[in-house]
Amino acid sequence: MSEANLYETAKPIATANATYPMVPLSEVIDHRKEFIAIDDLESYKRCRVQLHAQGIVLRDVIKGAEIKTKKQQVCRSGEFLVAEIDAKIGGFGIVPDDLDGAVVSSHYFLFQVKEGRLDKRFLDFFIRTPAFRDQVTAQGSTNYAAIRPYEVLSYQIPLPPIAEQRRIVARVEELAGKVEEARGLRSQTIKEVETLWQSNLVSVFSKIAIDCQSETFGKICDVVRGGSPRPAGNPLYYGGSIPFLKVGDLTRDETKYVSNYTETIKEAGLYKSRYIEPNTLMLTNSGATLGVPKICPFGTCFNDGIQAFLNIPNDIFPEYLYYFFLSKTQWFREWAARGQGQPNLNTEMVKKMEFPYPPLPEQRRIVAYLDDLQAKIDALKRLQAETGKELNALLPSILDKAFKGEL
């Protein structure tokens, strides 16, 4: 039986809709198979279909000589592009205007939209709904991920008159615009909160510096770097019971304490690294998280991308120093941006850094104040995160109503 006959006889999975008739996609789109021969001397745009119905973006622009498969399909703006293998995880979308003329391999299917019957924007919104996604995942063998063009043509879509489609599209775009506006306001609020937090930190330590003496880290404690057993992953050193911290374990977030580690070493590795006792203050000296302070609540070894502060006097509260380094976040970022290549904050630089040195009771008061302020900011961020989840749920809800004829 031909594919044309197969999609006609395939049993579609329809979505109940009392308002709009359901029709197979074969009535409103056509499978287009047209291949070109790649010229080694020409340059070509290639598409990348994002998963979970997130659209189609530019993959790259390369010379034809770098494309191994010399027979490729040419995409046209507004066509429905479906990935043979990834369709069941949302690998499909409408070709955007800026990718008109881009090429894809035979592992993709291109479908022309019959514009007199189906608005391509209407299709674009429908393919993002669970009603469509469920049809894609339901058909075919569960052990075989790939789909065929006739299956795509058998999927069903609610089909109001073209004028009604355009009205629905306009209404969805209007509401989606409001959602994006709210998302932008939420993002701006989070940025303002983070700026306020950093501003308060800087202000607190600037005022303290006026009223008390300063001291350098090199004079009040030992600043040391860790070490890594070499070669990395050597079973002689790695895979034991001793925690081993790497730069990536000191995450740039609002928590004071190291919460996790991703690697361990054996006792043999102790001689190639450095061990610290619980509740030691640490600071990253390289990488994307340069200048991140943390207090480690457990005994651990650590690599040379991290510095530790040992033998801190009893009249210095480690949490106070944690907040001092946190107040330097912007300074660290600006310093790293000025450097060439991979920035590295060496121990000699840290030893020369000065910090305000008030009496211990004042340090505790400052920490209590900043803890309280941090808790309030965390609560605001949590509220914003919950709002973000609600915003993320709005568009699917809007689309659901749209295709039920409720907009």
Secondary structure, DSSP 8 states (H G I E B T S, - for coil): --HHHHHHHS-------SSS-EEEGGGTEEEE--EEE--TTSEEEEEEE-STT--EEEEEEEEGGG-S--EEEE--TT-EEEETTTGGGT-EEE--GGGTT-EE-TTEEEEEE-TTT--HHHHHHHTTSHHHHHHHHHSS-TT-----HHHHHH-EEE---HHHHHHHHHHHHHHHHHHHHHHHHHHHHHHHHHHHHHHHHHHHHHHHHHHS-EEEHHHHSEEEE----SSTT-TTTEEEEEEEE-GGGS-SSS-SB----SEEE-HHHHTTS-EE-TTEEEEE-BSTTTT-EEEESS-EEE-TTEEEEES--TTS-HHHHHHHHHHTHHHHHHHHHHSSSS-B--HHHHHH-EEE---HHHHHHHHHHHHHHHHHHHHHHHHHHHHHHHHHHHHHHHHHHHTTT--
